């Protein structure tokens, strides 16, 4: 029998204010109509029910602190005395510039001092005093490499395995392979900056051609993080449940009339999740119960750290509640220091260093670090030569994806360990190189998944995160 009212009429005329109708992670109706239908595969229905990994994995969750723009490795993580020695002189080798118009061949020695930190003696920049306190808890990779020398392409490589758009991100693969251990929160959340959206916008948390249920959830960066989450006071008891039951019936009828549309199915499952989130999400994002000692640890009481501290603390609370993958993103590409690096880089580290170190300390003291991977890094590093040679206040560095640094903590990574090396100029990774696909293979391994056997049938072929690249598990990184 035909429904007495349409879904659209129901949604327009019933203002019961459920968060599902306003949450940013719900698919836009117009976008869903405009985009091609994303079909199911072989008639299967996909969901987020928990799935045991094929093999033992230490990691159960991951927090990715993605510094979009490209933090300068030779100013933060990878000291190069050669740059100081030859500062201002002509670089003796070949340089691949991204911006030839502003390029210079003059060597640029770091303005900042390095010193051994922790019992492991890891050399870190004076710009990272709080990271110095957890040097014995991290693995520092000095030999990261994507070799695709622009922001978007290198981001795609690190986010989704290839330097092209439209592929599923790492968080979506983890959702697909392992499902969710929480019924009350999304399994994959992206915390964006109140100063603006990240470069590539929603591509950072896209499910690509995986079923839409595995896409990430973008959370509003300022309070209230989730709009209209609670029902209005004027609704009598039971009214919302009745309306949700009717909405579910209408959605189910609509899905039956449009079989094989996984975007629509994901939307229906999202409505159901939104109803369950009304108490769970409010609690997860409410920091009022955190004691003064934790607020001080993260830097919540200081203007310059408050934003990043808030998001790092929320990430910890989400992981505690069973969220599988959380990413914290900066606005635009704010680590992209082509100029004024002497003032801009200290500003970025001042915002992020304390909250980042606090996150690792807090996870550790709660017994969560062993099962939670923390990742810190950008999509590239910088070159060993000057850019914008108009005086010290204007100096910057151009892109470099052939050798840069990232660090990892917890979840089965070694502690107090430095892996790999770049050449004497900090230009190319030369020892124990970790390509983006090696990094992905290693991460999946720590979750108990295989980069070879975690496949999705697509157009008759087995698609994977590493997608036929010569990926290897970097065993030297593992505890």
Residue, then its C-alpha position, 0 to 999 in steps of 0.5 A: x500500500x502506498x505511504x500516505x505521506x512522502x518521506x520529504x513531506x515528513x522531514x519538512x513538516x516534523x520539526x522534532x529536532x533529532x540530531x540526525x537531521x542536522x549532523x554534518x556527517x549525514x549525507x546531503x539529500x541534494x548531493x546524494x541525488x546528484x551523485x551516482x548510486x553506490x551499489x552493494x557488492x554481490x547483494x551483500x549488506x554492509x554494517x559496522x558490526x564488530x569483526x575479530x581481526x584475522x590475526x592478533x593485533x595490539x592496536x584497537x584504535x588510532x588517533x591521527x594528528x595530521x599536520x597538513x602543509x608539511x612540517x619542516x623535518x630539519x627544524x623539528x626532528x632531523x638535525x643537520x649540522x651540514x646545513x649550519x656549516x654551509x648556511x648561505x652557500x650554494x647547494x651542491x646537488x640537484x633540487x626539485x622545486x615546487x615553486x621555481x619562481x621563489x626558489x633559491x639554491x642557498x643552503x638554509x641552516x636551521x635557526x633552532x638548536x637540537x639536543x638529546x631527549x629522554x633516556x633514548x637520547x633522541x635529538x629533538x628541536x627546542x621548538x618541541x619541549x613537551x615532545x621531549x618529555x615523551x621521547x622515550x614513548x615514541x618511534x620517530x621515523x626520519x625516512x618517510x617518503x611519498x615522492x609526489x611533490x605536491x600537497x593534494x597528491x601526497x595527502x591522498x597517498x598517505x590518507x588512501x594509498x595512492x596519489x589520486x582522489x576517490x579512494x577510501x581512507x585508512x579510517x574507512x578501511x579499518x571500519x570495513x575490516x574491523x567494524x565498530x565496538x560502540x553502538x552509540x558513536x560513529x566508528x570514525x570521527x574527524x575533528x576539524x579546526x575552528x579556523x577553517x576546513x582542511x585542505x581537500x575537505x571531506x576527502x580526508x574522511x571519505x569512504x571512496x568506493x567502499x560502501x558509504x557506511x564506512x565514511x568518517x564523521x566530520x564533527x563541528x569544531x566548536x560547541x555545540x559540536x553536534x547541532x540539535x542533538x537533543x529533542x525539544x522540550x515541547x515533545x511529550x514522552x514517547x513522541x520522538x520514538x513514535x516519529x523515529x519508528x515512522x521515519x524508519x518505516x518510510x526509509x525502509x520502504x524507500x530503500x525497498x523501492x531503490x534496491x542496491x543503493x548503499x548511500x541510502x542504506x548508510x543514511x538509514x543506519x545513520x539515523x538509527x545511530x543518531x538516536x542512540x547518540x543523544x546521550x553518548x555524544x553529549x557525554x563524550x564531548x562534555x569536558x566539564x567533568x575533567x579534573x583541573x590536573x587534566x585541563x592543565x596537562x593538555x593546556x586547556x587554560x591557555x589561549x594559544x593551546x586551548x583549541x588543539x587541547x580541546x580536540x586532543x582531549x575529546x579524541x581521548x574521550x572518544x577512544x575510551x568510548x570505543x571509537x575506532x579512528x579519530x583524526x585531528x586536522x588543521x585548517x587549510x595547509x597551515x604548516x606550509x611555510x614557504x615564507x616567514x618560517x622563523x615566526x610561523x613554525x614556532x607559532x604552530x608548535x606552540x599551539x600543538x606541542x603541549x596538547x600532543x604530548x599530553x594526549x600520549x601521557x594521558x593515554x599511557x596513564x589510563x592504560x590505553x596507549x598499548x592499544x591505541x596508535x597515536x600518529x603525528x605527521x604531515x604529508x611532506x617535509x621541506x627542502x634544505x635551501x632557502x625560499x623567498x630570499x628577501x631577508x631572514x624574516x621572509x625566509x621559508x622552505x619549499x616542498x619535499x616529499x622525498x625524505x621527511x619525518x613522522x612519529x608514532x606512539x603506542x599500539x605496538x610501535x617501539x618506544x624511544x626509537x629512531x628509524x631511518x635517515x635522510x642524507x647529510x642535507x635532509x633532502x632524500x631518505x637514504x636508510x630504511x626508507x618507509x614509503x606511504x604504502x609500507x606505513x599502511x601495511x605496518x598499520x594494518x598489521x598492528x590491527x591484525x589485518x593484512x594489506x594483501x588479504x583485506x580486499x573489496x571486490x570492485x569491478x571484478x577485481x580485488x581492491x586493497x589499501x596498498x593496491x598492488x604496490x610493493x608494500x612491506x611490513x616494517x618490522x623494525x618499527x614494531x615492539 
